Amino acid sequence: MRTLPPLSAIRVFEAAARHQNFTNAAEELGMTQAAVSYQIKLLERWLEAPLFLRERGRVALLDTAVPLATKATAAFDLLSDAVARMREADDSQLTISSYGTFSNRWLAMRLGNFQLNQANLAVRLDVNDGLADFARDDVDVAIRIGRGGWPGLHNQFLMRVHYAPMASPEFIAAHGPLDTPQRIMASHLLSPDDRWWINWSAHHGITDTKPLPSVRLDSQMIEGSAAIAGQGIAILDPALWADELADGRLVQLGKAIYGRTSVWIVCPELQRNQPKIKMFRDWLIEEAENHPMHAIIRLDPDDPRREVDSGR
């Protein structure tokens, strides 16, 4: 265990020793001359030895104090260099935490363009369905799904969550027609106990139709892949499967409905205007605004058209 005097006193002593003047040291440190004098006296009492010769309003560093002043300056130089390097490293890397489906279906295919336009910024994506703890985890900004309003965090709305049944053209040809909610719910549903299915069927007033036995999958990403392969009907967020809908690999069955949850960009409140975070946030919002489904996904989360709850 190190035995050291108060570091605040060492800091004042180092500045006073360099300047050989308490007034100049006070100006550098943003203190009063009286406060500098007090800290020097505190250090002298701790060391039980004088540090400066005081005479006629002037001070001079004693020879016996020169080694301490030299070592203190060297130590603060090393500390200053370490802090500068750490800040430089911090400014040169952006760590993003994002949940799996959004990362795989939306963010990953766009993130490279962001990094290419920021040549001096290294980007790291941490895919994790758990909530990032900004006080513990090495994370700058996170993508969360929920209703916003997380205490202590700056919450920026990105897009609404909405969902609809989808299947491949081959599945529809083999198991159709699937032109009513009742026929959809009575068919082969992927993950039929998913709450999105429960909400969608309730929205259409269906309470007694039992789907055929099917497979239970653990993510929207896997369910969408299974639907493309003709394994059943998945309930998916159209914004995350826009390419597959556009090229015909998936067909949307019926109207999508909104959930009460949305996708948010969050970061610690005090870091909201940090340049790299603001740059990423502005870019991500612009990407959402350029999405083909802009009018749907950028609908305000408090809009009265919000219909049922979701949580996926």
CORQUI-V184428 format. One line per field, one symbol per residue. ss: DSSP state (A for helix, B for strand, O for the rest). phi: phi as a letter, one per 40 degrees, with the letter a starting at -180 (. if undefined). A space follows every 10 residues. Layout:
BEGIN
ss=???
phi=???
END
This chain:
BEGIN
ss=OOOOOOAAAA AAAAAAAAAO OAAAAAAAAO OOAAAAAAAA AAAAAAAOOO OBBBBOOBBB BOAAAAAAAA AAAAAAAAAA AAAAAAAAAA AOBBBBBBOA AAAAAAAAAA AAAAAAOOOO OBBBBBBOOO OOOOOOOOOO BBBBBBOOOO OOBBBBBBBB BBBBBBBOAA AAAAAOOOOO AAAAAOOBBO OOOOAAAAAA AAAOOOOOOO OBOOOOOOOA AAAAAAAAOO OOBBBBOAAA AAAAAAOOOO BBBBBBBBBB BBBBBBBBAA AOOOAAAAAA AAAAAAAAAO OOOAAAAOOO OOOOOOOOOO OO
phi=.cbbcdcccc cccccccccf accccccccg bcccccdccc cccccccfac bbcbafgbba ccdcccdccc cccccccccc cccccccccc ccbbbbbacd cccccbcdcb cccccccbcc bcbbbbcacc ccbccbccbc abbbbibggc dgbcbbcbac caaacaacdc ccccbccbbb dccccccccc fccccccccc ccdcgcbbcb ccdacbbbac dccccccccg cibbbbcdcc bccccccgcb bcbgccbcbc cbcbbbaddc bcbcdccccc cccccccccc cdcdcccccd cccccdbbca ab
END
